[in-house]
């Protein structure tokens, strides 16, 4: 992710950087039940299930997922 820290990567950036569109990642997280999880659990899911992703991508996708699902981000 070469974006500035506070900018949100575009869907295309996510696809290019992770190999999947955000909607694909969100579907995997939904199947796993992540809408009931806290932020660290979501990031941990990426570490376990998508270990090719950097921590920056895991954090970015977790925050986007939480926003898309109307979740409160808690650390």
N, CA, C and O of each residue as an XYZ file, in Angstrom:
300
protein
N       0.845     -1.168      0.000
C       0.000      0.000      0.000
C       0.886      1.226      0.000
O       1.567      1.495      0.990
N       0.891      1.941     -1.042
C       1.736      3.114     -1.112
C       0.950      4.379     -0.831
O       1.465      5.483     -1.009
N      -0.271      4.234     -0.403
C      -1.128      5.379     -0.118
C      -0.660      6.093      1.148
O       0.031      5.508      1.982
N      -1.040      7.352      1.281
C      -0.791      8.063      2.531
C      -1.564      7.366      3.637
O      -2.603      6.756      3.384
N      -1.066      7.454      4.847
C      -1.649      6.702      5.954
C      -3.144      6.928      6.137
O      -3.866      5.975      6.430
N      -3.633      8.148      5.976
C      -5.028      8.446      6.263
C      -5.950      8.287      5.066
O      -7.156      8.493      5.199
N      -5.431      7.933      3.917
C      -6.295      7.780      2.761
C      -6.793      6.340      2.676
O      -6.110      5.397      3.078
N      -7.987      6.205      2.149
C      -8.573      4.887      1.971
C      -8.243      4.399      0.570
O      -8.524      5.095     -0.405
N      -7.655      3.224      0.453
C      -7.350      2.707     -0.882
C      -8.631      2.448     -1.674
O      -9.651      2.051     -1.111
N      -8.566      2.674     -2.961
C      -9.717      2.398     -3.818
C      -9.925      0.896     -3.927
O      -9.054      0.106     -3.561
N     -11.091      0.514     -4.437
C     -11.348     -0.907     -4.673
C     -10.274     -1.494     -5.591
O      -9.827     -2.622     -5.387
N      -9.868     -0.731     -6.590
C      -8.838     -1.185     -7.527
C      -7.502     -1.378     -6.808
O      -6.788     -2.347     -7.066
N      -7.168     -0.448     -5.903
C      -5.937     -0.587     -5.122
C      -5.964     -1.870     -4.298
O      -4.966     -2.585     -4.216
N      -7.117     -2.155     -3.688
C      -7.247     -3.373     -2.888
C      -7.069     -4.600     -3.776
O      -6.339     -5.527     -3.425
N      -7.736     -4.602     -4.922
C      -7.613     -5.722     -5.854
C      -6.161     -5.916     -6.287
O      -5.647     -7.035     -6.286
N      -5.512     -4.825     -6.655
C      -4.115     -4.914     -7.096
C      -3.187     -5.328     -5.952
O      -2.245     -6.092     -6.163
N      -3.448     -4.833     -4.761
C      -2.565     -5.079     -3.632
C      -2.774     -6.395     -2.910
O      -1.860     -6.914     -2.269
N      -3.999     -6.941     -3.018
C      -4.307     -8.157     -2.261
C      -4.697     -9.338     -3.130
O      -4.703    -10.481     -2.672
N      -5.025     -9.057     -4.392
C      -5.455    -10.124     -5.280
C      -6.953    -10.384     -5.233
O      -7.460    -11.240     -5.957
N      -7.658     -9.653     -4.389
C      -9.116     -9.806     -4.290
C      -9.777     -8.436     -4.134
O      -9.198     -7.500     -3.583
N     -11.007     -8.354     -4.637
C     -11.826     -7.152     -4.478
C     -12.309     -7.083     -3.026
O     -12.499     -8.123     -2.395
N     -12.509     -5.879     -2.489
C     -13.009     -5.779     -1.117
C     -14.277     -6.595     -0.877
O     -14.426     -7.192      0.189
N     -15.180     -6.631     -1.832
C     -16.415     -7.398     -1.647
C     -16.144     -8.883     -1.424
O     -16.869     -9.547     -0.682
N     -15.094     -9.405     -2.069
C     -14.725    -10.805     -1.843
C     -14.243    -11.005     -0.410
O     -14.654    -11.944      0.272
N     -13.357    -10.098      0.037
C     -12.888    -10.195      1.420
C     -14.053    -10.092      2.399
O     -14.119    -10.843      3.372
N     -14.967     -9.163      2.141
C     -16.107     -8.967      3.043
C     -16.998    -10.203      3.078
O     -17.530    -10.550      4.132
N     -17.166    -10.870      1.943
C     -17.967    -12.100      1.904
C     -17.310    -13.186      2.756
O     -17.997    -13.889      3.498
N     -15.991    -13.327      2.656
C     -15.289    -14.310      3.493
C     -15.481    -13.984      4.974
O     -15.734    -14.875      5.786
N     -15.360    -12.707      5.315
C     -15.526    -12.301      6.711
C     -16.951    -12.539      7.189
O     -17.162    -12.969      8.323
N     -17.928    -12.262      6.336
C     -19.332    -12.526      6.700
C     -19.551    -14.001      6.986
O     -20.192    -14.356      7.975
N     -19.025    -14.856      6.129
C     -19.166    -16.303      6.307
C     -18.543    -16.741      7.631
O     -19.055    -17.634      8.306
N     -17.438    -16.105      7.987
C     -16.738    -16.445      9.231
C     -17.430    -15.887     10.473
O     -17.076    -16.247     11.595
N     -18.418    -15.008     10.276
C     -19.130    -14.428     11.419
C     -18.487    -13.174     11.978
O     -18.745    -12.802     13.122
N     -17.650    -12.517     11.183
C     -16.865    -11.378     11.664
C     -17.690    -10.158     12.056
O     -17.179     -9.277     12.747
N     -18.931    -10.082     11.641
C     -19.742     -8.914     12.009
C     -20.009     -8.853     13.512
O     -20.485     -7.838     14.020
N     -19.707     -9.930     14.214
C     -19.885     -9.975     15.669
C     -18.552     -9.857     16.417
O     -18.521     -9.927     17.646
N     -17.478     -9.683     15.695
C     -16.141     -9.663     16.290
C     -15.677     -8.251     16.594
O     -16.209     -7.272     16.072
N     -14.673     -8.174     17.451
C     -13.960     -6.926     17.701
C     -12.861     -6.778     16.647
O     -12.482     -7.742     15.982
N     -12.367     -5.565     16.513
C     -11.349     -5.252     15.503
C     -10.140     -6.204     15.539
O      -9.743     -6.711     14.489
N      -9.551     -6.457     16.706
C      -8.375     -7.344     16.715
C      -8.673     -8.756     16.195
O      -7.804     -9.397     15.603
N      -9.886     -9.232     16.415
C     -10.251    -10.560     15.902
C     -10.318    -10.558     14.385
O      -9.930    -11.533     13.741
N     -10.807     -9.468     13.814
C     -10.894     -9.384     12.351
C      -9.492     -9.345     11.754
O      -9.202    -10.053     10.790
N      -8.635     -8.526     12.322
C      -7.250     -8.471     11.843
C      -6.593     -9.849     12.002
O      -5.846    -10.291     11.130
N      -6.874    -10.509     13.105
C      -6.332    -11.843     13.338
C      -6.810    -12.859     12.321
O      -6.073    -13.774     11.954
N      -8.053    -12.700     11.860
C      -8.573    -13.602     10.825
C      -7.698    -13.519      9.577
O      -7.399    -14.538      8.953
N      -7.288    -12.297      9.215
C      -6.419    -12.142      8.050
C      -5.081    -12.826      8.278
O      -4.547    -13.460      7.367
N      -4.531    -12.706      9.482
C      -3.240    -13.337      9.781
C      -3.330    -14.854      9.639
O      -2.376    -15.498      9.202
N      -4.465    -15.418     10.006
C      -4.655    -16.864      9.941
C      -5.053    -17.351      8.550
O      -4.577    -18.390      8.092
N      -5.919    -16.605      7.887
C      -6.526    -17.070      6.641
C      -5.983    -16.421      5.374
O      -6.255    -16.885      4.267
N      -5.231    -15.368      5.538
C      -4.667    -14.665      4.375
C      -3.283    -14.157      4.763
O      -3.002    -12.960      4.706
N      -2.436    -15.087      5.154
C      -1.142    -14.690      5.709
C      -0.191    -14.067      4.690
O       0.896    -13.614      5.049
N      -0.594    -14.043      3.425
C       0.212    -13.362      2.413
C       0.027    -11.851      2.463
O       0.797    -11.109      1.852
N      -0.993    -11.391      3.189
C      -1.247     -9.953      3.284
C      -0.380     -9.322      4.358
O      -0.107     -9.925      5.395
N       0.045     -8.100      4.091
C       0.781     -7.352      5.107
C      -0.194     -6.927      6.212
O      -1.409     -6.925      6.016
N       0.354     -6.574      7.357
C      -0.483     -6.085      8.448
C      -1.210     -4.806      8.039
O      -2.340     -4.573      8.468
N      -0.569     -3.972      7.210
C      -1.229     -2.748      6.740
C      -2.499     -3.073      5.951
O      -3.530     -2.428      6.139
N      -2.422     -4.076      5.065
C      -3.611     -4.459      4.306
C      -4.665     -5.058      5.230
O      -5.852     -4.764      5.081
N      -4.257     -5.884      6.172
C      -5.213     -6.478      7.109
C      -5.934     -5.393      7.897
O      -7.154     -5.442      8.050
N      -5.194     -4.426      8.392
C      -5.798     -3.315      9.143
C      -6.752     -2.510      8.262
O      -7.869     -2.190      8.670
N      -6.301     -2.187      7.052
C      -7.119     -1.400      6.138
C      -8.419     -2.122      5.793
O      -9.496     -1.525      5.815
N      -8.311     -3.405      5.475
C      -9.506     -4.175      5.134
C     -10.431     -4.341      6.337
O     -11.653     -4.312      6.186
N      -9.864     -4.515      7.521
C     -10.693     -4.637      8.721
C     -11.474     -3.353      8.960
O     -12.666     -3.402      9.263
N     -10.820     -2.213      8.830
C     -11.494     -0.932      9.036
C     -12.582     -0.724      7.984
O     -13.680     -0.268      8.302
N     -12.276     -1.057      6.737
C     -13.283     -0.918      5.669
C     -14.466     -1.839      5.908
O     -15.615     -1.448      5.700
N     -14.188     -3.058      6.344
C     -15.258     -4.016      6.635
C     -16.150     -3.482      7.756
O     -17.376     -3.504      7.649
N     -15.531     -3.013      8.811
C     -16.300     -2.498      9.947
C     -17.167     -1.311      9.522
O     -18.321     -1.203      9.939
N     -16.623     -0.434      8.706
C     -17.406      0.703      8.216
C     -18.548      0.243      7.315
O     -19.664      0.751      7.415
N     -18.272     -0.711      6.443
C     -19.292     -1.205      5.512
C     -20.437     -1.896      6.247
O     -21.578     -1.887      5.785
N     -20.125     -2.489      7.383
C     -21.146     -3.227      8.155
C     -21.723     -2.376      9.296
O     -22.530     -2.865     10.086
N     -21.315     -1.121      9.378
C     -21.846     -0.218     10.407
C     -21.391     -0.582     11.810
O     -22.086     -0.318     12.791
N     -20.236     -1.182     11.891
C     -19.703     -1.601     13.190
C     -18.924     -0.446     13.828
O     -18.401      0.431     13.140
N     -18.865     -0.475     15.147
C     -18.050      0.481     15.879
C     -16.650     -0.101     15.984
O     -16.468     -1.239     16.416
N     -15.675      0.684     15.588
C     -14.291      0.221     15.654
C     -13.822      0.312     17.095
O     -13.819      1.386     17.697
N     -13.428     -0.827     17.635
C     -12.882     -0.851     18.992
C     -11.598     -1.635     18.964
O     -11.521     -2.690     18.335
N     -10.609     -1.137     19.628
C      -9.287     -1.772     19.583
C      -9.050     -2.664     20.749
O      -7.984     -3.270     20.856
